[in-house]
């Protein structure tokens, strides 16, 4: 009985964790990049605040008569992955300040809370990452007051990769504009998993 592998890519929002977005990239390998761009463009939350994503390459196995072979935990095998942040531009503390001012109705409700993480590494001139779960008026509590939908903010690190909605890297800075992270290109190129037949 011949064992055949199937490769698929899954895009998931990991920050804010409350958003719980996960979608499978389908179709032929040539369209994966465009599909990911389209998926990100359709997420309303990304229009409001930066979001962190995890793109996973998952492999499953089946027999040639389509009997699926599941591992012990029932999940497909994640062979590779790539984490990145999507933002309109590299965010700084001044962008967070402007965001808070834009959302603050003077005298009618308290200012939105910001939970700062890892601020021991904070430098006012360095970029940050901020996001919040209830910024998109449609999925969570659209009428929730600002004090019930806190933002999370932390400094960006050298390990963070920030891209715009077209998936061009904007942090850390690259030598040329309109350059997709090489890790993302390499991951999407792995569309096949060959089964060794000894």
Residue pairs with C-beta under 8 A, 6 or more apart in sequence:
1 63
1 64
2 63
2 64
3 61
3 62
3 63
3 69
3 195
4 61
4 62
4 63
4 64
4 195
5 59
5 60
5 61
5 192
5 193
5 194
5 195
6 59
6 60
6 61
6 62
7 57
7 58
7 59
7 190
7 191
7 192
7 193
8 24
8 25
8 26
8 57
8 58
8 60
8 76
9 24
9 25
9 32
9 36
9 55
9 56
9 57
9 58
9 187
9 188
10 22
10 23
10 24
10 25
10 55
10 56
10 58
11 22
11 23
11 24
11 25
11 36
11 39
11 40
11 53
11 54
11 55
12 21
12 22
12 23
12 53
12 54
12 55
12 56
13 19
13 20
13 21
13 22
13 43
13 45
13 51
13 52
13 53
13 54
14 52
14 53
14 54
14 83
15 51
15 52
15 85
15 129
15 131
15 152
16 45
16 51
16 131
16 132
16 133
16 152
17 133
18 133
18 134
18 140
19 45
19 51
19 133
19 139
21 43
21 45
23 39
25 32
25 35
25 36
25 39
26 35
27 35
29 188
29 189
29 191
32 188
32 191
33 167
33 180
33 188
36 55
36 167
37 165
37 166
37 167
40 46
40 53
40 86
40 165
40 167
41 165
43 51
43 136
44 136
44 137
44 138
44 139
45 51
45 135
45 136
45 139
46 86
46 165
47 136
48 132
48 135
48 136
49 99
49 130
49 131
49 132
49 135
49 151
50 85
50 86
50 87
50 88
50 91
50 129
50 130
50 131
50 162
51 85
51 86
51 131
52 83
52 84
52 85
52 86
52 129
52 131
53 83
53 84
53 85
53 86
54 81
54 82
54 83
55 81
55 82
55 83
55 84
55 184
55 187
56 78
56 80
56 81
57 78
57 79
57 80
57 81
57 187
57 190
58 76
58 77
58 78
58 79
59 76
59 77
59 79
59 193
60 68
60 69
60 70
60 76
60 77
61 68
61 69
61 195
62 68
62 69
63 69
71 77
79 190
79 193
80 187
80 190
81 187
82 181
82 183
82 184
82 187
83 161
84 161
84 162
84 163
84 181
84 184
85 129
85 156
85 160
85 161
85 162
85 163
85 171
86 162
86 163
86 164
86 165
87 129
87 162
87 163
87 164
87 170
88 164
88 165
89 95
89 164
89 170
90 127
90 156
90 162
90 170
90 171
91 127
91 128
91 129
91 130
92 126
92 127
92 128
93 124
93 128
95 128
95 130
96 114
96 128
96 130
96 151
96 153
99 130
99 151
100 111
100 112
100 114
103 112
103 146
104 111
104 112
104 146
109 145
109 146
109 147
110 145
110 146
110 147
111 146
111 147
112 132
112 146
112 147
112 149
112 150
112 151
113 146
113 147
113 150
113 151
114 130
114 150
114 151
114 152
114 153
115 150
115 151
115 152
115 153
116 122
116 153
116 154
117 152
117 153
117 154
118 154
118 155
119 154
119 155
121 155
121 157
122 155
123 155
126 155
126 156
127 155
127 156
127 162
127 171
128 153
128 154
128 155
128 156
129 153
129 154
129 155
129 156
129 160
129 162
130 151
130 152
130 153
130 154
131 151
131 152
132 149
132 150
132 151
132 152
133 140
133 149
134 140
134 141
134 144
134 148
134 149
135 149
140 149
141 148
141 149
156 162
156 171
158 172
160 171
161 169
161 171
161 172
161 181
161 183
162 169
162 170
162 171
163 169
163 170
163 180
163 181
163 184
164 170
166 178
167 180
167 181
167 184
168 177
168 178
168 179
168 180
169 179
169 180
169 181
